[in-house]
Amino acid sequence: MNSQMKRGTLEMCALSVINSGDCYGYEIVNRISACMEITEGTIYPLMKRLRDGNLIDSYIVESPEGPPRKYYKITEEGKAELLRLTAEWNEFEESINKLLKGEFENDREDES
C-alpha cells in the first residue's frame, strides 16, 4: 500500500484496534500488520501523538515474560474521534468507489 495512504489511515486503524480492547504496542503492530505493513518504529510516535491528544491513555502492567509492558486504552474523546474518522472514511470510500465504477456525477448541464 502507498505510504501516504497508510499515513492517512493509521490513526483510525490504531484507534480501532485499541477500541476493541486494551493492548500494548507490539499487539497493535501485529493487528494492523494483518492489513498493511507497518513497523514498531511507526506505531510508537503515533501512540505519543494520540496520548498527547487525549485520544488514548496508557498504563503499565508487569509481565511474567520480561520487562513491564505499556498498555494503551481508548478514551471517550478517542471513541468520538474514531466515530468521526470512520464516518469520514466511509464517505471517502463510497465516493472513490463510485468514481472508479464511472458513476461520477456530472456537475455541468447538457450543453446540447
Secondary structure as UniProt FT lines:
FT   HELIX           3..19
FT   STRAND          23..24
FT   HELIX           25..33
FT   TURN            34..35
FT   HELIX           40..52
FT   TURN            53..54
FT   STRAND          56..63
FT   TURN            64..65
FT   STRAND          66..74
FT   HELIX           76..100
FT   TURN            101..102
//
